[in-house]
C-alpha cells in the first residue's frame, strides 16, 4: 500500500479528537463538518467511494444541518418582557443606555459562558406576562418594578432628584427555574434589576 | 508519478493548516472558513487520487463531494447567520 494512505488515515483521529475536546456546540458542529470531509477522503483512498458519498451526503450535509437547527432551538433563554418597555427601548436614540437594554446585555454576558442566547418575547400586559411564566412559555420575566412605592418605602417624602445609586433597581426579573436563578444570582452584575425565584410547584412562594 | 505523490504529500501538510486554525480560533466565522478550506482540499485530493490510480469511479465521487460540500456549507452558514441576527 502506498505511503500517503497512512498519512491521510492519521488525519481522521486528529479531527475526531478536535471534535471531542470542543466545548462550544456551534464550533463542534462546524468541526463535525470537517470530520465528515476528512472521513470521506479516507474512505475514498481506502477504496470505498460509495461509503464516502454516503458520508458526505448524509453524515455531513443532513446531520450537521439538523443538529444546527436542534441546537439553535434548544440552547435558548426566553425572557418575557412588556411590549411598552420594548418599544421604549427601540424608540430611544441610543438603545444601549435604556435600563432594559442594560439588563439584557448583562444577561447576555452571563449566559455567553453557558452557550445560551437570550431571546426576548413581548407581551401586552402584566397578566399575560405572569400567565406566560406559569404556562412555561418563558423561562423568566422582566418587568418594571413599582419604583415609586419602593422609593417611598425607603425614604418617604424624598423627591425624585435623589442620588441614582440610592434608588432601587427599576426592573424585577422573576424566574421559575432554580438553576437559572442560581446562575443569575451569583454572576449577574447589573444594578438595573433585582432577582427573584418563584417555585412553580408551590406557586406563590417567592424567594428574593 | 513521483511528482503527483509529492503534490499529494504537500496537500496533506496543507490540510493541517485549517485544522490548526479551527482548533485555535474563537470566532465562529473563522471556523467556517476552515471548514470551507478543508472541504475543498479533501475533494481536490480525492480527484488527485483518482488521477493517480486512473479510477473514474473515485473521480465521480470526488466531483459529487466537491459540489455537495458547498451546498452544505451554505445551509450551515444561513443558520449561523440567523443566530447572529436575533
Interface residues (C-beta under 8 A of the other chain):
Chain A: X2 X3 X4 X7 X8 X11 X14 X15 X18 X26 X27 X29 X30 X31 X33 X34 X37 X38 X40 X41 X44 X45 X49 X50 X52 X53 X56 X57 X60 X61 X64 X65 X68 X69 X72 X117 X119
Chain B: X5 X8 X9 X12 X15 X16 X18 X19 X22 X23 X28 X31 X32 X34 X35 X38 X39 X42 X43 X45 X46 X49 X57 X58 X60 X61 X62 X64 X65 X68 X69 X71 X72 X73 X75 X76 X79 X80 X82 X83 X86
